[in-house]
């Protein structure tokens, strides 16, 4: 009999009740350096309830280790304990009670991170009832939060885990100029999205350039052109700038405790008329972006439009964390590096619409230039997220044909360290360094081989996926129900 990982996790949680995560652990929503003091525009009424699974120490020995920092260590060991990476090196000693994993012939990497996913908001089965990623009611909807559409039972989370994905950012779609907040999740089985929510991770703000917004809203509420797009961004950020000024503090003659921070002196006004007096969820998000507490992620294909968006960011004082898709990012790779902006890109998707026509297969390799570049491989796909490592391998192969030899220790950063940097969680995860979260993948060989499989996946030091153990292959409740209805067992990775 095979039982789903959910049952194993419940048992582990029951056993670990007496060994709850300590106050400074990733299981504490207030822990971690990214859980810094937030501005009042980004107070979280729906905080993370994520708790790491109690697990014995783990020593993986004799493996080829890619640390995510640009290092490759051959015949090396990785020690995990209390949810953290304790040490990486040679000849490490296992503490009492440790689980030993023979890494001979295996490769070990940090857990992979996908910065652009729609799992949970466009889950499987892909039916209209599940279409919760685009709030296509107005061109500017920063008031919506993707986390409030996330369905934790999406079978896609489990298949992504089998591909080595330990963290991911779930974003709204790209129908709108400003589509709303994204959320960063730990890829664990949970009943609620808060049980997956990465503790202390900043929100992302999804924006979109080009064809999508003008296609959706042209002839309706606008915009219908690219110049209309830019006018729409500017109008929204002008409102946010005024809101930020009006609501930056309390009235001098009134104690804070007697007045909500978002109430101005003129409480009779309506926020849609920009007269103050009411809290505005749209402007909360945009003000948080201007303050730097919400990271801006922009769906944008053409180099000229990326340049315009960088200028827009300068005009209103916000920082672009990453351009997503960016098939023409290679044309302004120098500027992206100079301004410390990441390019979250596909390996080879191109040509499916006019703004995606001028893509090249060396795009990521050209964006990945030292010393300040930040190239990322992303999926934007419930299928691609299952093989992000092979997407990176395609980039390496095409780069080599063009005379650029990219070693594995550099390429792994596209899915680990750089991705964590774009999401603002690089102090907690993305590399195998002492003190970081114990998010680790054990591969059957080089992760950049067409034959690569993630054999074991650890999240905060707990083995949550094992290709050779059906009890540690997660199956969502939804899929369990489908299997029961069909009279067969559900799930598992063959």
DRENZA-963757 format. One record per residue: residue in one letter; z, y, x of N, C-alpha, C in turn. Coordinates in steps of 0.1 Angstrom, whole numbers, plus 5000, padded with zeros to 4 digits. Atoms other than C-alpha are relative to their C-alpha. Example, Ala and Ser with C-alpha at 12.3 -4.5 7.8 and 13.67 -1.06 7.14 Angstrom:
A500049885009507849555123500050125009/S500049894991507149895137500850114992/
//
This chain:
X500049885008500050005000500050125009/X500049884993499150345012500550114992/X499549895008501050645001499650135007/X500549874994500051015005501050065008/X499149934991501451245030501150074992/X499149925008503151435002501349924999/X498750085002505651144997500750005014/X499450004987506251125035500750145002/X499449874997506951495036501250024991/X498849995008509351485007501249925006/X499050084993511251205025500550085012/X499649924988511251415057500850114997/X499249885004512551715039501449964995/X498750055004515351505023500849975012/X499250044988516351365057500450135007/X499849894992516051705072500950114994/X499249905007518251885047501250045008/X498849974992521251855070499650065013/X500549954988519051975098499050114997/X500949895004517552285082499650095012/X500549914989515452525103501050105003/X499049904996517752755122499550144997/X500449875004517753125114498850065008/X501149944992515353205143498849915000/X501250095000512852925134498950064992/X501249965008509352965119500349984985/X499750025014510952835086500750114994/X499349895005512853155082499050114997/X501049905003510653415064500250135008/X499749874993512353695084499849985015/X500150024985511753525118498650035005/X501349984993509053575143499750155003/X500249864996507853885161499050074991/X500949935010505153945134500850044988/X499249955012507953985108500750135003/X499449874996508454335121500250084987/X499749925012509654605098498750054994/X501249965007507054675073500250144994/X499949885007506155005058500349984985/X499750025014507155065022498849964992/X501350045007503455015012499849855001/X500350144998503654655024501349914998/X498850085004507054535010499449884992/X500650125006506454174999500949944988/X499250065011507754074964499849854998/X500350155001506353724969500149945014/X499950044986507753625003499849855002/X500250144997507053305021501349924998/X498950105001509253005013499849885010/X500350114991507752795041501249965008/X499050064992510152565058499349895009/X500550114992509152355088500649874997/X499550135002509551985085500949965012/X499250054989512451845106499349885006/X500750114993511051615133500749985013/X499550034987512151445164499250065011/X500949944989510951585198498849905002/X501250074997507451475208499650035014/X500649984986506151415243498649935000/X501450054999502351385246499750005015/X500150014986501651255281498649965005/X501250044993498751225305498750044994/X501249965008496151415284499350125008/X500749884996493551675292500450114990/X499449905008495151995279499350135001/X500649865000493352315269501150094994/X498949935005496152565265499750114991/X500349895008494252825247500150145007/X499949884992494953085274498950015011/X501150004990491852995294500349895011/X499750114991493552705313499649864996/X500250145002492552345316500949925009/X499050084992495252095328499649854998/X500450145001494151735336501349925002/X498950094999496651455332501350064998/X498849925002499151685318500849964987/X499150035011502051665293500350124991/X499649905010503051865262501349954993/X498750035006506651865250500350094988/X499749925012507451975214501449974996/X498650035004511052015202500450124991/X499549905009512652205173498950094995/X501149925005509252315160499250085010/X500649914990508252485192499349925012/X500450054987506252415224501150035010/X498949984990508952365250499450015014/X500550004986506852295281498649945000/X501350064997503352215293499849985015/X500150024985502752055327500049865003/X500050134996503051745347501449945002/X498750074997505851485349501150054991/X498949955009507751625319500849884995/X499150105005510751425308500350014985/X499850005014511251325272501550004997/X498650015004514651405256500349884992/X499650125007516651135239499450004986/X500550015013515051015207498650054998/X501449945001511651165214499049904996/X501250085003508451025200499050025012/X500950004989506150935229498549974995/X501450025003502350975225499249985013/X500850024988500150825252498750084998/X501149915001497551095258498949965010/X501050044991495450895283498649994993/X501349995006491850965276499850104989/X500049915012492851215249499950155005/X499949864997492451595248501050064990/X499049935008495151825235499750154999/X500349865002494552175221501050064991/X499249935011496452435200499449964987/X500650025013495952385163498950114998/X501149915002492752545152500350094988/X499749895010492752865131498750054995/X501249955006490052965107500350144993/X499749865005490053345100499350044988/X500749965012487653335071499849874992/X500050125009488253075044500150054986/X499849985015488053065006500749884994/X499350115006490052745002501150054991/X499049965010492252764972499650104990/X500549905010490453054956498649964995/X501250075005487152874954500149855004/X499750144997488552514954499049914995/X500850115005486952184948500849934989/X501449995003485652084923499650154997/X500649875001483452394924499550044986/X500449975014483452474887500450154997/X499749865003483552814870501550034997/X498649985003487152764859500850025013/X499349994987488052754896499550125008/X500649894993486053064905501050125000/X498949905000488953294915500050095012/X500049934987487753464947499550144999/X500649875001485853774935500550074987/X499649925012487354034911498950104998/X501249925002483954164900500150094988/X499849915011485354424876499850155004/X500249864995484954734898499749995015/X500450014986483554804933501250015009/X498949984991486954894947501249934993/X498950075006489754644940501049965011/X499050044990492354654968501349974994/X498750035007495054604942500149854998/X499850155002494254224940500349945013/X499650084988495753974964499549864999/X500650145001493953644972501149904998/X499050105001497253464974500349974985/X499750025014497653504936498949924993/X501050095005494553294932500049865007/X500050124992495353024957500649884992/X499650125007495552674942500449905011/X499650094988497652464967499549864999/X500550145002496252144952498549985004/X501450014996492752214965499849895010/X500250114991491551894982499550055014/X500649954988489852115008501150025011/X498949984989493252185026500149875008/X499850134993493551815034498949975009/X501150034992490051775047499950105012/X500049904989490452095068501149955010/X499050054991493651945083499549885008/X500650114992491751635093499050055010/X500949944989489451865113500850085010/X499249934990492452015132500450144996/X499649865004493052335111501450004996/X498649995003496652425112500450134993/X499849875006496452785100498750064995/X501349945005493852985080500350124992/X500049885008493253315064499149984988/X500850015013492153295027499850144996/X500549865004490153605017499450004986/X500849985012488753744985498549995004/X501450004997484953724982499550135004/X500649884994482453984993499250084990/X500849935010481154114960500350154999/X499549865001483154444963500050075013/X499949924988483254734987501349975007/X498750044996486954664990500549894991/X499850115009487854324977501449964998/X498650035002491654304981500649945013/X499250064989494254145003499749855002/X500050144996493853815022501449965004/X498750064997496753585030499849895011/X500050104990497453375061500949884996/X499250125005498653015053500249905012/X499950124992500052725073499449894991/X500850105008497952425063500949874998/X499150105003500752215049500049974985/X499950035014501252035016501150084993/X499049935007503052244991499750014985/X500249985015503552304953499650144997/X500349865002503352684956499350065012/X500749944988501252904978501150065009/X498949954992504553064990500549905010/X499650114991505352725005499149985011/X501050004990502252765026499950135008/X500249864995502453135034500650015014/X499549994986502753195071501150115001/X498949905000506153365077499750125008/X500149874993505853725087498650045003/X501449964997502053725090499650124992/X500549885008500454065081498949964991/X501150025009498054075052498750055007/X501349944996494354125058499450074988/X500749935011492254365038498549965001/X501450045000488754235029499150124995/X501049905004485954485028498649945003/X501450064998482154425026499050115001/X501249914998479054605038498849954993/X501450055003475454585028499649964987/X500750045012473654385003500949964988/X499250065011476454214983500550114990/X499549905010478254524967498950074992/X501049935007475054704959499249914991/X500650105009473554384944500849984988/X499150035012476554324922500150124991/X499649885009477154684910498850094998/X501149915002473754844913499550004985/X500449995014472754974879501149994990/X498850005009476254934865500950125004/X499149894996479155124879499850055014/X500349964987477555164913500949935010/X501249934994476955164942498749924999/X501350075001473255084942499350005013/X500749984987472455174978501149995011/X499150004989473955155013500750135001/X499349874999474655525012501150014989/X499050015010476455464979501249925004/X498950084995478555194996500950095009/X499249924991479755445023500750104992/X499449905008480455704997501249944993/X498950075007482655454979501149975009/X498950024990484655365010500750135002/X499349884996485255725018500850064988/X499249965011486355814983501349934999/X498750085001488855534983501050045010/X499149974990490255625016500550145000/X499549865003490455995007501249994991/X498950025010492555894977501349945007/X498850064993494755675000500650095009/X499449914991495255945025500850104993/X499249915008496456184998501349934995/X498950085005498655914984501149975011/X499250024989500055845018500950125003/X499349884998500956205022501050034990/X499149975011502556244988501249915000/X499050105002504555924990500649965014/X499550034987505655935026501550005001/X498649994999509255995019500650054987/X499349965012511856084993500150164999/X499849855002512456434978501350045008/X498949954992514856635000501350014993/X498849985008517256704972500449884991/X499750125009517356354957500249885009/X499850124992518956044972499049894997/X501050105001516555754978500449904989/X499650115010518655514956499850044986/X500249965014518055734925498550014997/X501449995003514255734929499249905007/X500950104993511655474936499150085010/X500749924990509755564968498750054996/X501449965004506455584950500050114989/X500049895010507655844924500050135007/X500149874994506656194932500850104991/X499349905008508156514918499450014986/X500749995013505556504890499849864994/X500150145005506356174873499249994988/X500850015013504356264842498649965003/X501450024997501056214860499649865000/X500650145000498755914859499449985014/X500650034987497755744891498549995000/X501550015000494155694880499450155000/X500449864999493956084879500450065012/X499549954987495456114913500950114999/X499049895002498256334901501449955003/X498650054996501156114914500849954988/X499150035010504055994895500149854997/X500050145002503155624893499649935013/X500450084989502955354919498649954997/X501450045001499255264926499849885009/X500250124991498654904938498850015008/X501249994992495154994950500450085012/X499749904989496455284971501149955009/X499050064991499455084984499349925011/X500850084990496954845001499350095010/X500849914991494755125015500950085009/X499149924992497755325027500649905011/X499650104990499055005044499049985011/X501050024990495754965062500050135009/X500049874992495855335074501249995009/X498750014992499455275086499949895011/X500150104990498254975106500849874996/X499250115004500454725086499149894994/X501050105006497454555069498850005009/X501150014990494654435092498749994992/X501249985007491154525081498949905005/X501050104996488554245081498750044991/X501249945007484954355072498849905001/X501350075001482054135060498950095003/X501149914996479154295078499049935009/X501050074993475854165091499350085011/X500949924991473854445107500850085010/X499349924990474754625139500150144996/X499949865004473954965125501150024990/X498949995010476354905096501449985006/X498850014993479054785119500450135007/X499749874993478755105139500550104990/X499649915011479055305106501549974996/X498650035004482255115097501050035011/X499149954990483755185131500250155000/X499949855002483055555125500950034988/X499149985012484655525091501449985003/X498650034995487755375107500650115007/X499549894993487955665130500350124991/X499849895009487555915102501349994993/X498850015008490455775083501249945007/X498850054992492655635111500449864998/X499750145001492555265104499349935011/X500550084989491754985129499349884994/X500750125004489154715123500449895008/X499550124993490654385132498849915004/X501150084997487354195130498950024990/X501250015008483854195117499749864998/X500350145003482953875099498549984997/X501450045001479553705099499250065011/X500649924989478053975121498849945008/X501150074993474753805129499350095011/X500549914989473754115149501150065009/X498949954991477054155167499650015014/X500550004986475254075200499450145004/X500649874997473554415197501050115003/X498949914996476854605200501249945006/X498950084994478954355219500850095009/X499349914991479854625245501050094992/X499149915007481254855219501149934993/X499050085006483154585201501149975011/X499150034989484754485235500850135003/X499449874996485454855243501150044990/X499149965010487154915210501049894995/X499050115003489054585210499949954986/X500350055013487354465178499549865001/X500450145000486954085172498749994992/X501250045007483653935161500349854995/X499850145006484353635137498749964994/X501450025002480953475136499749854998/X500550145001478953165127499349965013/X500850054989477352945152498550024999/X501449995001473952955137499550024986/X500549975014473753055100499350145001/X500849874999471053325096498949984990/X501250015007468053415076500049984985/X500050045014469253345041499950134991/X500349885007468953715031499550105011/X500649914990467354025048501050045010/X499149954990470554155064500549895010/X499650114991471053805080498849955008/X501350054995467453785093500050005015/X500249984986467953895129501149935008/X499050074993470453635140499549925012/X500450084989470353445173501149905002/X499050104998472153125183500950025012/X499149964989473653285214500950124996/X499249885005475453555193501449995005/X498650014996478953435199500250005015/X499950014985478353365236499850145006/X500249874995477053725241501150104996/X498949925004479953875222501249975008/X498950044992482353675243499850045015/X500149954987482353885274501350065005/X498749944995485353975296499950145003/X498650065001487754135299500650014986/X499349975013488454265264499349944988/X500850045012486054075242500949904992/X499250085009487353875212499049934991/X501050085008484753615199500849894993/X499450105009485753385171499049924993/X500850085009484153095154500749984986/X499450015014484753105116499249914992/X500750095009483652895087499450064988/X500549955014483353075053499549884992/X500650125006482752715041501149894999/X499050115001484852435027499549875008/X500550104992482552205047500250035015/X499949954987482352405079501450005006/X498749994995486052435082500549865005/X499650134996486252055087499549975014/X500650034987484252075119499850135008/X500149874993484952415134499849975015/X500150034986485152245168498549975004/X501450034998481552125165499150124999/X500749875001480352465154500150075014/X499849944987481852595187499149935011/X500850074990480052315206498550044999/X501449965001476752425192499750135007/X500149874993477352775206499949975015/X500050034986478152625240498649945004/X501350064997474952425239498950105001/X501149905000472652715230500250105012/X499749914989474452935256499549945013/X500450074988473752675283498550015001/X501549994999470052675274499650145004/X500349864996470153055279500550035014/X499549984987471753015313501550045001/X498649965001475353085302500949874999/X499250125001477752795311501450034996/X498749975005480852825290500949885000/X499150124999483652585299500949984988/X499150035011485852415273501250094999/X498749935000488952605283499750154996/X500349875005487152935274499649994985/X500550025014485452805242501149984990/X498950035009488652675227500750134995/X499349885004489953035225499350064988/X500749955012487253105198500749964988/X499450065012489252895174501650005001/X498550014998492852945187500550145003/X499449884996493953245207499450134994/X500749885005491353495196500150014985/X499850005014491653385160501450054996/X498649955003495453435161500150155003/X500049864998494853775176499550084989/X500649935011492653885148500950004988/X499150015012495253775122501450065003/X498749944996498153935141501149905001/X499050104999499953605146500049945014/X500150064987499253555183501349995008/X498750014994502953605192500649874996/X499350135005503753285172499149885002/X500850125000500753055175498750045007/X501349974994497253015190499949955014/X500050054986498252895225501149905002/X498950094997500352615240500850065011/X499149944990502952825257501449984994/X498650025005506752775256500450114990/X499549915011508252935225499150024989/X500949995011505152925204500249884991/X499950115010504952715172499349885006/X500550124995504352355179498849954991/X501250035007500852355163499049945010/X500750084990498952095182499049904994/X501050105004495851875179499849905011/X500450104990495351545198498749944996/X501450045002491651465200499749875007/X500450134994490051125208499350025013/X500749974988488151295236499750155000/X500349865000486551635242499850054986/X500249945014486751845210498650054998/X501449955001483251965218498949905001/X500950115001481651625216499649974985/X500450045013479651515186500849884994/X499250115004481951215185501550034999/X498649965000485151415185500649984986/X499250015012487851335159501450055004/X498649964999491251495155500849874996/X499250125003493551185158501350034994/X498749965005496851355153500150154999/X499849855002497751705140501550024998/X498549965002501251865144500050144996/X499749875004502452165126501550035002/X498649984997505652315139500749875005/X499450124993506251995159500049884991/X499950115009505951765128498549944999/X501350075001503051505127499649994985/X500449995014501351595094498749934997/X501250085002498151405100499849905011/X500350114990497351075117498849924995/X501350075005493850925115500349854999/X499750145000495350585121501249964991/X498950035009498150605096499850064986/X500449955014497150635059501250074994/X498849935007500750745050500150145005/X500149874995500051055071498750074999/X501349945003496751155056500250064986/X499549935012497551415029499049984988/X500750015013496351364993500650104990/X499449915010496751644968500349934987/X499750055013498351574934498749994991/X501350005008494951654919499249885003/X500850114997493251384938500749874997/X499250125005496051134931499749974986/X500350025014495451194895498649954997/X501450055002491751134898499949855004/X500050144996492350814916500649914990/X499450085010494750694890499249984987/X500850015012492350774862498849905002/X501150094997489650574880500449865003/X499550134997491950284887499949965014/X500250024985491550324925501050085007/X499249924991493550454954499250125004/X500749884997492750814962500350045015/X499749934988492450994995499849915012/X500150074988492550885031498750045007/X501149974991490150945060499549875006/X500650134995487750655067499450035014/
//
